[in-house]
Amino acid sequence: MAQRPPTLRRRRLGAQLRRLREERGLTQDEACLLLNLSKSTLHRMENARVVVRRHEVDYILTKYEVTSPAVRESLMGLASPGPSREWVRRNRLVFPTKKITEYHELEIDSSRVRSYYPELIPGLVQTPGYARAVMGSFKYTPEELDRHVEFRMARKEVFDREPPLRYEAVIGEATLRMNTGGPFVMAEQMGYLLKVSYEDDIQLRVLPFSATTVPGIDGSFSILDVETGNFTVVALAALTRAQFLQEDDEVARYLDVYEDLCSLALSVEDSRLEFERAARAFRAMAGGAGGNMAEEQQKRK
């Protein structure tokens, strides 16, 4: 059976350990003598072939005479499981597959996530009906589909913890016009976006059709500020798995793209109006009626 490839966190830790050794002018042989480790053990650590525990990282940092609190905290964090371990234990029964994906582990361990979705409502703010409609396009059995939807809803626990996840998203206007799942589903989804947009830790903005440029032309992406390990990574969406970018220049470029998207997007307040208009339009399509949801939400604030 093929082994699961090393996680991004483990690869990052290995690269940082190798960098610290090289910065101190140590060859692998010299470092092995200093650390009292075999060459094969150090090689596996630096190349993410083995899990490096917190006490091992602490020992290596002490031997390398690393005193910077920021560096020590970062590397010790990379060797720590983070909040995702407890979340996995609590929600294991709803996993749609045998193992949680690395993206979802990083999402749980993040303090802030910024996303761009041109043609889809982000998973963290989807309703069960919308999630079912989206994932229903895959060839899942009814039981598999139920578990995928349940798992997606369980991910929202990041908003209930202390402190909650800070979530920001730019959503393409096309997403608000597509009749995904039918008008009843979309009316509910638009109403839900309007509701959660008033939460202090959620910021949703619409990129309108009138935008004169499209910085995010390559498609959806998320920028995760991973608290456990203190690093930022970009996740590019794909059909079966996410691709991660972690080099400083790559991350910086996507941060610039996200800022450009925000400058082109509607304000938070105007985006709420778009959610309200879309909800009314879908209710009308479904034969329903409704009042001014934005005003009702504002009264509750």
Secondary structure, 3 states (H helix, E strand, C coil): CCCCCCCHHHHHHHHHHHHHHHHCCCCHHHHHHHHCCCHHHHHHHHCCCCCCCHHHHHHHHHHCCCCCHHHHHHHHHHCCCCCHHHHHHHHHHHCCCCCCCHHHHHHHCEEEEEEEECCCCCHHHCCHHHHHHHHCCCCCCHHHHHHHHHHHHHHHHHHCCCCCCEEEEEEEHHHHHCCCCCHHHHHHHHHHHHHHCCCCCEEEEEECCCCCCCCCCCCCEEEEEECCCCEEEEEECCCCCCEEECCHHHHHHHHHHHHHHHHHCCCHHHHHHHHHHHHHHHHHHCCCCCCCHHHHHHHHC
